[in-house]
């Protein structure tokens, strides 16, 4: 019962944290990939 209420909440902390991680990671993907290619 409790889990059903979490999915109905549009401002769930899990979704907010996931969105922040994705937004922070996307601009850095090319930097991480370039670093890996350069040093490997």
Secondary structure by P-SEA (a helix, b strand, c coil): caaaaaaaccccaaaaaaaaaaaaaaaaaaaaaaaaaaac
